[in-house]
Amino acid sequence: MTKTATRIARTTLSLILTLIIFHASVIQTALKSLNRNDGNDEDPDAPLITLTERPPSHDVIIPLPLAELVRSESATDTQCPPGSAPILDTISRNEYRGRHIPRIIHITSKNRCATVEVLRNLQRWRFPGHSLYFHDDDAVERLTSHPLSQRAFPLLNETLRCVTNGATKSDLWRYLVLYTYGGIYTDIDNSPLKFNGHTIFATDDSFFVIEMLGIMGQYFIASSPGHPLMKLSLETGMDSLRKIPNVMRNNPAITTGPNALKVGFIRFMKGTSDGYIRAGIYVGIENRSVTVVGDKDRSREYIQRSGLGELQKIKYYKILGIEHFHENKRFPQTGRISCMEHLEMSNGTNRIANYTFNGSHYVDVG
């Protein structure tokens, strides 16, 4: 082979290798943009989103810093019963940096005490660069009763007098805490599967998974602060609760839970959706967006709902003295007292509904 032919061959081979490397880089970049589980590794020291990049906001004034709201510093002083230990918070300094949905995990339950199994499950939610805040009943009350929360939702304090189980209050609280602070809410017994610390993109305004009914799951919600969907869901939940015919039967799944989120989404989309949706990005009022992933036939692809396991959940409930809202309840329709009737009878007080059925009518047990 002549020297000229050799040079041509080498040049051609070099061009081919360059093209291969270039196309491999393009393909890898495309794959990362398509697969939320592969990356989106933002620089933790990236600059804050500028005002022109930030989604429209109602300029939330937070009632208290989260660490103060949940009393992070005193968490280690929590006295727990045998077989349990306190849930401690993880605090990151870059919660809001470079993204719309902050890197904050919100979890709630009666108090900080948890079994070993619950603590082990929560470790799976402590993603690098994310804060994790545990909100006990006292922290929930501090947020719902704060004057700034009452100013944003004038009927909240009154409506909470019709809350007769913890699940109902938790439903309303999760919309409020995400509306106020933003971040990621998850039920304490959920486990992340495909979802990880990089699944939510910096530009996502809110983020949901589809549950088995084909609607957005309410057991896991991620939102930027001030998102109108959180406001609409909270208002829908309060409106439904105020209309219940028997105040002792909150039925959270219908009033404040998944149905409230579905109706809130329908309102967010100005009635152009019936709430039964597919994965995609939906733009609604105020030009805000909702990102939805997953499929109803693979509803556990991202989040393992009740990943803790039923037996471990029962053990945890027993240690904390938590009663499920379906258990040991007998509230017949005879002589029932509606939410609005209770509000009228307790006008001028903060008395929460607490009635028992004595066989013929309901008696107020204060």
Order of alpha helices (4+ residues) and beta strands (2+ residues): alpha-alpha-beta-beta-beta-alpha-beta-alpha-alpha-alpha-alpha-beta-beta-beta-beta-alpha-alpha-alpha-beta-beta-beta-alpha-alpha-beta-beta
